[in-house]
Amino acid sequence: MSRPALTTRYRLRPGRPLQWRTWHDDSLVFDPASGDTHVFDAVAREGLASLEQETLDLDALTLAMSRRLDVAPDTALGEYAARLVVDLEALGLIVRVAS
């Protein structure tokens, strides 16, 4: 899988108010527009929650996730963020935004 371009920005798909339920480290996210329910771990949850709040590129997403999780914004987290946006886009939860 190729890493998304650093300049590409992402946001929650417009008109998709997600419904969240969280238990310990896992979250269920219901997307009323599609009728789908998704299960996310704590790291993915914080990435999606960050994109729900604002439009971000990969660097900004990595930094937002690191702040929410209280961890360093290291290479591993950046790689996780890159995989996450690919997965969230495939699920139809986020979209790319033209710069």
C-alpha positions in Angstrom: 0.0 0.0 0.0 1.3 3.4 -0.9 1.3 6.2 1.7 -1.2 9.0 1.0 0.3 12.3 0.0 1.2 14.5 3.0 -0.6 17.5 1.4 -3.9 15.6 1.1 -6.4 16.8 3.6 -9.2 14.7 5.1 -12.5 15.3 6.9 -15.6 13.5 8.0 -17.9 12.9 5.1 -20.4 15.8 5.1 -23.9 15.0 6.4 -22.7 12.0 8.3 -23.4 12.7 12.0 -21.8 9.6 13.6 -23.2 8.0 16.8 -20.6 6.8 19.3 -20.6 4.3 22.1 -17.4 3.6 23.9 -16.4 0.8 26.3 -12.9 0.7 27.7 -10.6 0.8 24.7 -13.2 0.0 22.0 -15.7 2.1 20.4 -18.7 1.3 18.2 -19.5 4.0 15.6 -22.9 3.9 13.9 -23.2 5.7 10.5 -26.9 6.5 10.1 -26.4 7.4 6.4 -25.1 3.9 5.5 -26.7 1.9 8.4 -23.2 0.4 9.1 -21.7 0.0 12.6 -17.9 -0.1 12.9 -15.7 -1.1 15.8 -12.6 0.9 16.5 -9.7 0.6 18.9 -8.6 3.6 21.0 -6.1 4.8 18.5 -8.4 4.6 15.5 -11.2 6.2 17.6 -9.0 9.2 18.3 -8.1 9.5 14.7 -11.7 9.5 13.5 -12.7 11.8 16.3 -10.0 14.3 15.3 -11.3 14.2 11.7 -14.8 14.7 13.0 -13.7 18.0 14.5 -11.6 19.4 11.7 -10.0 18.9 8.3 -6.5 17.6 8.7 -3.5 16.4 6.6 -1.5 13.4 7.7 1.0 15.4 9.8 -1.8 17.3 11.6 -3.7 14.1 12.1 -0.7 12.4 13.6 -0.1 15.4 15.9 -3.8 15.5 16.9 -3.8 11.8 17.7 -0.7 12.1 19.7 -2.2 14.8 21.8 -5.4 12.9 22.4 -3.5 9.7 23.3 -0.8 11.5 25.2 2.0 9.8 23.2 4.8 11.0 21.0 4.0 11.8 17.4 6.6 9.3 16.2 7.0 7.5 12.9 4.9 4.5 14.0 1.9 6.8 14.8 2.4 8.5 11.5 2.3 5.2 9.6 -0.8 4.2 11.6 -2.5 7.5 10.6 -1.6 6.9 7.0 -3.2 3.4 7.1 -6.2 4.7 9.0 -7.2 7.4 6.4 -7.0 4.7 3.7 -9.3 2.5 5.8 -11.7 5.2 6.8 -12.0 6.4 3.2 -12.7 2.9 2.1 -15.5 2.7 4.7 -17.0 5.9 3.3 -16.5 7.7 6.7 -14.1 10.4 5.4 -13.4 12.2 2.2 -10.4 14.0 0.7 -10.6 17.7 0.6 -9.1 19.8 -2.3 -6.4 22.1 -1.1 
